[in-house]
Amino acid sequence: MYTQLRPVLFWIAPETTHRLTIELLHLLRYIPLSKWIMQRNLSYDDPSLTREVFGLKFKNPVGLAAGFDKNAEVVNELSCMGFGFIEIGSVTPLSQQGNPKPRVFRLPKDRAIVNHMGINNAGAAAVAKNLKRHSRRRRVIVGGNISKNSATPNTAAAADYERAFVKLYDSVDYFVINVSCPNVENLRGLQDSEQLRGIVEAVTEQRKYHDTYKPVLLKLSPDLSATQIEEVLTLVFEYGLDGLVVANTTTRREDLCTPPATLSRMASGGLSGAPLLANTMGMVRYIATLTKHQLPIIASGGVMNEDDALQLLNAGASLVQIYTGLIYNGPGFVKRILKRLGTSYRLVTKKS
Ligand SMILES: Cc1cc2nc3c(=O)[nH]c(=O)nc-3n(C[C@H](O)[C@H](O)[C@H](O)COP(=O)(O)O)c2cc1C
């Protein structure tokens, strides 16, 4: 059915479609049984899919990537689509508007999206309030993806991450430090080891003041060189970070089917979707090998069908996230991936 609906949705501006989707999910709150019906049709439970990763028990390894529910407005409703976890954000200490519109573009020929959102969000206090309002009914693991305000210079970034971390601490199950968004000027410069050290130190120090341990992960850029990855890994182990999200959107535009003239009409920004898969796969494999599979990896980037998810998990990821794949495949996509993973795991168990 989504295949028939997609041309209509794709006819509307991407950010408007996104807002309409969030509002529609909001509405479900007021329609009796709607969430139950959604869950019955879209979720897929199978004991072979459960995972324990960085101390948390996931009912399945497929999550929603950061950026879809930036302000944690519809976490419960999204969980009815069958996700094992949902990453909200990126959240900055103060609210911010992001970059001027239009700032999201579809590239159907490449099954991709270019976004130049610039981390628009309601700010950490408002997001924490949204999460607390519905925490009693929450049945899904929630990750809090944090970043700095665009107006904060990189030299003062650590304090911003710390403030967002503190505000969200009691409301999420794990954290992701986002230093890899290409849509905020110079943000990716924070991946340089000295800058990163300050942020990681501030956050992990702050964690010591809390009774409950919350895992902290780092989200990398897909455009890092092997040397840069190794430098980051040294820091990850030095500070005992709990894992990596591999990876964010790319500024590269190689080998795309979309004509250069069309591309040049779009804002510069981060490319997501199918063109990312090969790089995500390579990075996951490289990091998993380098760390002897000791560091949990959440693979994010280019999962457009069931096999992509399976291959990333086989390459060494503990969990996978989707975003662009959901836009192109619709809400039934999570269940399709889960069925495929379930069949594959049951086959492996039978053989062994
Ligand atoms: C419209 C849009 C907004 C995004 N916003 C964020 C964000 O705020 N923070 C973040 O860490 N990643 C953000 N991302 C990146 C996604 O979380 C994900 O890492 C990336 O899209 C690659 O996955 P995909 O190919 O499955 O889309 C955004 C992606 C898109 C398409």
The ligand as an SDF file (V2000), in Angstrom:
LIG
                    3D

 31 33  0  0  0  0  0  0  0  0999 V2000
   16.3640   14.6180    7.6320 C   0  0  0  0  0  0  0  0  0  0  0  0
   17.4650   14.0210    8.4680 C   0  0  0  0  0  0  0  0  0  0  0  0
   17.7850   14.5870    9.6920 C   0  0  0  0  0  0  0  0  0  0  0  0
   18.8080   14.0400   10.4750 C   0  0  0  0  0  0  0  0  0  0  0  0
   19.1020   14.5940   11.6890 N   0  0  0  0  0  0  0  0  0  0  0  0
   20.0670   14.0460   12.4650 C   0  0  0  0  0  0  0  0  0  0  0  0
   20.3740   14.5870   13.7400 C   0  0  0  0  0  0  0  0  0  0  0  0
   19.7540   15.5440   14.1960 O   0  0  0  0  0  0  0  0  0  0  0  0
   21.3790   14.0110   14.4610 N   0  0  0  0  0  0  0  0  0  0  0  0
   22.0860   12.9260   14.0110 C   0  0  0  0  0  0  0  0  0  0  0  0
   22.9700   12.4280   14.7010 O   0  0  0  0  0  0  0  0  0  0  0  0
   21.7950   12.3820   12.7980 N   0  0  0  0  0  0  0  0  0  0  0  0
   20.8150   12.9110   12.0370 C   0  0  0  0  0  0  0  0  0  0  0  0
   20.5350   12.3570   10.8170 N   0  0  0  0  0  0  0  0  0  0  0  0
   21.3480   11.2180   10.3330 C   0  0  0  0  0  0  0  0  0  0  0  0
   20.6490    9.8720   10.6100 C   0  0  0  0  0  0  0  0  0  0  0  0
   20.5200    9.6550   11.9860 O   0  0  0  0  0  0  0  0  0  0  0  0
   21.4610    8.7060   10.0070 C   0  0  0  0  0  0  0  0  0  0  0  0
   22.6690    8.5800   10.7000 O   0  0  0  0  0  0  0  0  0  0  0  0
   21.7510    8.9150    8.5250 C   0  0  0  0  0  0  0  0  0  0  0  0
   20.6200    9.4120    7.8570 O   0  0  0  0  0  0  0  0  0  0  0  0
   22.1910    7.6180    7.8470 C   0  0  0  0  0  0  0  0  0  0  0  0
   21.1970    6.6420    7.9120 O   0  0  0  0  0  0  0  0  0  0  0  0
   20.1570    6.3080    6.7060 P   0  0  0  0  0  0  0  0  0  0  0  0
   20.9670    6.0980    5.4750 O   0  0  0  0  0  0  0  0  0  0  0  0
   19.4200    5.0950    7.1960 O   0  0  0  0  0  0  0  0  0  0  0  0
   19.2620    7.5000    6.6000 O   0  0  0  0  0  0  0  0  0  0  0  0
   19.5170   12.8980   10.0230 C   0  0  0  0  0  0  0  0  0  0  0  0
   19.1680   12.3240    8.7880 C   0  0  0  0  0  0  0  0  0  0  0  0
   18.1640   12.8580    8.0140 C   0  0  0  0  0  0  0  0  0  0  0  0
   17.8320   12.2100    6.6970 C   0  0  0  0  0  0  0  0  0  0  0  0
  1  2  1  0
  2  3  1  0
  2 30  2  0
  3  4  2  0
  4  5  1  0
  4 28  1  0
  5  6  2  0
  6  7  1  0
  6 13  1  0
  7  8  2  0
  7  9  1  0
  9 10  1  0
 10 11  2  0
 10 12  1  0
 12 13  2  0
 13 14  1  0
 14 15  1  0
 14 28  1  0
 15 16  1  0
 16 17  1  0
 16 18  1  0
 18 19  1  0
 18 20  1  0
 20 21  1  0
 20 22  1  0
 22 23  1  0
 23 24  1  0
 24 25  2  0
 24 26  1  0
 24 27  1  0
 28 29  2  0
 29 30  1  0
 30 31  1  0
M  END
$$$$
